[in-house]
Structures are given as C-alpha cells and as structure tokens.
C-alpha cells in the first residue's frame, strides 16, 4: 500500500505522524511510503533520515496526497487540504469532526474512509491514540501555569511549588480524566495545593488517587457555584475537559474572573471558544496568551506541539500498530482484529458513522 505522510500546516505545529523508524518497518513490510519534504524537521527528523529508512521524499503536499492510498496525520485537515482528499483514500489522524461540519462534508463527498484517532477506544473506554497527548498536555499545562504565574509582566509573582513545607499556590483542575490526572500529578509533584473537580467524581477517584494522592477531589458533581466559590483563592485554573456544545455550561464565567486574583492564570487545554471557560478564545503557539479581567489566559489547542520531539515519539509510537494493520490487511480485516478501530470510524463510502 502507498502511505503518505504530509507536513502538518496548523500554525505552530511541528509534530509528524510517523518517524523514520516507523517508515523502516512499513518499508520492510513491502509498503511504499511518501513523506513530504521537511515534514519531520520540527521534531528533529530530517529528510535524509526518512530517505535512508526507505521513504520517497516529495517536495510538495499535492504529490503526497495525490499518490497515497493511506494518509497518516497528526492534526485534522484544514480547509485548504480538503481539496486534496480523493475517492478510496483512507485517513488516520485526529479529526474532531463535531466541531468541523465542513470537514465531514468533504470527507463524505469524496467517500474517504476516515478514522478519527481521538475516537479509537478500547472496551474499557481508554483511547490509546489520545492518551499520550493528553498526558503530555496535562504536564505542560502545569509547567505553563507555573511560568506565567511567576515571570511575565503582569504576573502574580507566585512560585508554583512548596516552601518551608507550605504550598505557595493553589491550582484548580477542572476534570479528572487523563489530562486532569496528569496535571494533578505534576502540580502535586511541585508541591502546589491541588483541587480537582469533576462531573463524575466516583468514576475518576481511583485513578486520580493513584496519580496524585494529595489532590483533593470533592465528592459532589462539579457545578458552576462550586467552581465560583473557589475562584477567589486559586492562583491557577487548568481546564482539562472537553466542552459539550449540547449539554455543557460555563463553569468559569467572566463575572467569576472578576473575583480572581490579579495575575492569576488560566490554561485551557480544550480551547473551545465560549466553552467551559467563558472567556476562552483559541490562540497559537506563536501568540499563546491574552489577558481578560486581569487574568492571564493561555489557550493553545495543540499544546503538545510545543515539545514536538517528545510528542511525535509518543503519538507515532501509538499510531504505528494501527497504521501497519490497515496497510497490511485493509480496513475490514483491521477492524476485525482491532475492534477499537471501529469506534474511530467517522466516514466510509459516503456514509457517516457514530457521533464523533
């Protein structure tokens, strides 16, 4: 099978879906791999390494998309990339289709077989292609909050840590899933006081306790009133939950921000505009912050791209077995052998599957 690895074009994105080691495995199995020039440069993988591993290096994106039977990506296609979709193409990468009806329309119109990496789910609910990035995002969120609390002009001048046995900052984490657990572990490790709130605290308690035993998890389901009561005392908020546009509500409102400390920090991993954090608006790694009501906001939806080598290794390592399976055996056999792939199926033969 011909496998295409295009260069990511989202602003600030430096990750790549397949490493030279992955290319070597695919090539040894008899597959043709075409990598766009400089696709791995931001993660430390130069064109020469891909060529030495057995890939053809193509100068332009059109060459990669045009010849590929299977495309492996990190971020979802942008609007300019939808023109490169074609019939019989298999796509494996992030999609986030619920927020991009125009992308779904393009995938359906061109009868692309689409697997959303973020929706591939094991029977226990774990998402093997999302977890590595969620773990990285959670840790980065805490490091980012620590930086903006302490250093830039307008910051609170607070160290996120522990001095003399006492926590110097209080971190509120919204959501106790993978991102939240990772953030709680990092914040507790630095010595901060950590509170985690969640809609289903009993569901997340065991894993959270294992990851961050010192974190406080209230027993009741999170509400806006509960969060707003905490706002005057917290130094940093990390939003670690996805916004549900159908049933969700703002948990941090603009009015609530006015009761926070000046120079406090919000790191919104989800980055949905007007979402869990009412004042969130998506930014880029090149321009990541803004201030609302005296509170510093960091809202970058591809935060793991700020550590591209680590993120690429984690993502590519998790993606490669699924990529090999699709290339070796095709769509039906791959889904039969690894049923979690079926959970990630978004479109096929012009038909929309599931709610992604």
N, C-alpha and C positions, 0 to 999 in steps of 0.2 A: 504494500500500500504506500502511496505517496503522502507524506506527512509534512505539513507546512508549519513553520514557527515564525510568525511575523513579529516585527518590532512593535512594542507597545507604544501608543501615541497619546495616552492620557497624560495631562500635564504633570510633570514631576515623576512619572512612572519609570523606574529603572529595572524592574524585575523582568524575568523571562521565564517562559513556561517549561523549557527543557534545557538541561545543562549539556555540555559536551559528553559527559559520562552517559547521560541518557541517550544521546544521539548514537553513541557507540553501541549500546545494547540494541537499539532499534535497527541499526545498520547490519549488525551481526545476524539479526533475525531475518534479514533479507528485505527490509523496507528501505525506500528512498526517502531521505529527509532533506528538505529545503529550508534553509534558515536565512532570514533577511539580514543583510549586512548591518552590523552594529547592534543587532537585537540583544546580545548578551553583554555588551560593553559596560553598561551601567552596573552590572553585577560582577564585573571582573572577568568575564568570559569573552575573549577576543575572537574575531572571525577565524584566525588561524587555528585556534583550538577546535572549533567546530569542523573545519575542513579536515584537520588531522583525524578527527573522530569518524569521518566518513560522510559528512553532510556536504551538500552543494550550497554554496553561499550565493544568494541572489541579491542584486543591487536594489531592486525596487519591490515594494509591497505587492504590486499587481502580479509580479512573477510568482510570488509565494502563494497568494490566494488562488491565482488562476490555475496552477498546476496541481493543487492539493486535493486529495480525497478526504483528508482528515486534518483539521486545523486545531492546534493546541495553543491556548492563550491564557493570560492571567486575567486582565480586566475585560469587561464586556465590550463588544464592538461599539465604536462611536458611529454617529450618523454617516460620516464620510466613508466608513468602512462597509456599511450595508450594501453599497453598490458592488462590492467585491464578492458578496455571497452568491453562490450558484447552486443549481439543482444537483442533488446527490451528494452534497457536501455534508460531512459530519463535523460538528463543532463541539469541542470540550474545553470549557473555561467558565469563568464567572459570567452571569447573565443579569441577575436581579431584575427579572422580567416585569414584576408587578409595578415597578416604577418607570418602565420604558415601553409603553404600548407600541410606539413607533418601531422599536426593535422587534417585538413579537410579530408585528405586521410584516416586516421584511423577511423574517425567518419563515413565516408561513407562506408568503408569496413565492419564495424561491425554494420551498419544500426542503429546507435544511433539517437534518436530524441534529437536534440540539440537546446537549447535556449540560445542565447548569451545575457547575462544580459545587456551589454553595448549597445545593439541594440534595446531593448524593448523601443518603442517610442509611445507617445500619439499623437493624431491628431495635436496638436499644435507644435509638434516637441520635446517637453520635454522628457527626458529619465529618468524615475523615479528610475531606479536602478544604474544609473551613476551619477546623480546629487549629492547625498550625498557625494560620494567620491571626486567629482570634487570640491565641496565647501570646503571640508577638505584640499584637495591638494592645492587650491589657498591660503588659510590662512597659511598653513605650508610653502609654497614657500616663502612668505614674512618673516616669522619668521626665516627661514633658511638663506635667504639672509642677514637679519639683523645680525645673528650670525657670518657668515663668513666675512662680511664687517668689523666687529668690533674686533674680538677676535683672531683668529688663527695666527700663524707666517706667514708673507707674506701678511696679510690682509691690507686693505687700512686704517684701524684705524678710520673708519667713523661710527657714530651712525645713524641708520636709524630712523629719527624722526624729532622733531622740537625743536629748542632752540631759545628763545627770539623772538618768532613769525616767525622765518625763518626756512624753511625746510633745513635739514642737508644733505639730499641725494635725488638724482633723480632716480626714478625707471621707467624703460621702460617695459611695459607689452605687449607682442605680443599675440593678441587675446582677444576679448571682450565677449566671451561666459561665461559659468558658472565658469570655473576655473579663467578666467581673471577678471570677476566681483568680485569674492570672494577675489582675490589677490588685486585688486584695493581698495576694501573696507578696507582691513586690512592695506594696505600701507598708505592710506589716514588717517585712524584712528590713525596711529602712527605719522602722521604729515609730511610724505615724500611728495615731489613733484612727481606727477604720470602722466605719459603719456601712453595712451593705443592706439595701432594701430590695425586695423582690415581690412580684405578684404571687408567687407560689413558694414561700419560704421553706415549707416542709420538703418540697421536691429538691431544692438545691442545698439543703443544710449539710447533708453528709459529705458531699464533695467539697463544699466550701470549708467545712471544719478540717478536712484533711489538708487542704491547700493553705489555709490561713486560720489556724486555731484561735488566734487572738482577735479576729474580726468579730464585731457584734452584728448579729442578724436578728432584727425584731421578729417576733412570732406572727404578727399580723401582716396581711397582704398590704403592699405599698399603696398609699393614697397621696393625692396632692397635699392634703392637710398635713399628713405625716412628714412629707418632704419639706414643706414650707416651714414647719416648726423647727426643723434642723438648720435651715439656711443661715440664720444669724451667727451660728457658732462654727460653721465649717469654713475651711480655708480653700478647699478644692473639691470640685464635683467631677466625677467621671461617669458619663452616660455609657453604659455597656449593654443596652438593649436596643433592638430594632423597633422602630416606630411602626405601629399598625395603623394604617390610614383609615381602617374601618371602625375599629373599636378603641383606639388609643386616645389618650388625653394628655395635655401638657402637664408634666409633673413639676417643672420649674417654669414659672411664668415671669414675665417682665416685672410685674409688681413684686414678685418674690425676690428678684435680683436686687431691688432697691433696699432690701433688708440685709443683704450680704455685706461682708467686709469689703472696703475698697482695696483693690489689688488682688482679690480672690481670683481663682482660676477655674474655668470650666473646660474640660476636654471631652468633646462629644465624638465618640468613636463611630456612632451611627451616621451622624451628619445630615439627617433628614431636615430640610428647611421647615421651620414652624412645627417641629415634631415634639419629642419628649421635652426638649429644651425649647421654649417658645422663641427665643432669640437666636437660635442657630441659623446660620447660613453657610453653605459649603464653601470652603476655601481650598487652596492648593498648597503643596509643599513649598512653592516659591513665595507664597504670600499667605501664611497659615493663620494669622491672628487678627483680631479686631477687638474693640472694647465697647461694651454696652452697659450702661448704668454703673460704670466704674469697675466692671468685672471683665477680666481678660478671657476671651473665648478662643480656643484652638479647635478648629473644626475641619479636619482633613480626612476625607473618607478613604483614602488609600495610604493611611499612616504607615503600614509595614514597608512601603516603598522607600521610606527614609533609611532603612537598613537593608538595602537591596540584596546584598550577598547572602546574609542570613535568611532573609525571606525567600529568595529564589531557591536556596538549597532545601528549605523546609517544604515549600509548595511543590517544586519539581519532584522531590522525593516521594511525596504523597500521590502526585498525579501519574507518575510513570507506570505503575502497575495497571491502571485503568487504560492508559494510552496503549500499552502493549497488548492488552486484551482486545481492545477494539481493532487494532491494526492486525493482529494475528487471526482473529476469528470472526470479525464483523459484529454488527450491532446486536442481532438476536442472540447469538451464542454468548456474547459478552454479558448481556443482561441475564441470561440463564445461569451463567456461572457466578456472577456477582450481582445479586438482586438489588443491591443498594443503588446500582446504576439506574434502574428503572425509576426510582424515586426522583432522580435528577432529570428525567426525560421531559423536555418542555415542548418541543415540536417534532413532528415526523410526518412526511408525506402530506404536508399541508394541514395537519391536524394538531390542535393544541391539547396538551396533556396537563392534568393536575392544576394546582394553584401554586405558582412559584413567585 
